[in-house]
Amino acid sequence: MLTITRELHDAIVAHARADHPDEACGVIAGPAGSDRPERFIPMLNAARSPTFYEFDSADLFKLYREMDDRDEEPVVVYHSHTATEAYPSRTDVSYASEPNAHYVLVSTAEGTGADDPFQFRSFRIVEGVITEEEVTIVEAPAA
């Protein structure tokens, strides 16, 4: 199960809507070994595509060095789908290289405007196997 604060949830959704019609992508880092998402890190979709996302390799290298220096790891890896449901594609599965991460997808497909419902779903992807998990949104981080 993914437990995420309302603030982080809303930040992911806002990023997805802001980058639409291109896919948005990013990471939420947390203390190593904690499974606690804390630090929102929106990334640039280097592909600048409505059907594909790609982290810039230099930005990703910098991010991993920074997380290492801060004793963090990627707790959430997120991206948006602009024309399809929030479910991992074959490409998404092939890129899923963090077995402990929650893979969050947000759909910004037509009909999911600012006042419309949208899909926000989380998955574990390990060795090509997709498992959807429950998402719990909390108002403030646990003490």
Secondary structure by P-SEA (a helix, b strand, c coil): cccccaaaaaaaaaaaaaacccbbbbbbbcccccccccbbbbbbccccccccccccaaaaaaaaaaaaaacccccccccccccccccccaaaaaacccccbbbbbbbccccccccbbbbbbbbbbcccbbbbbbbbbbccccc
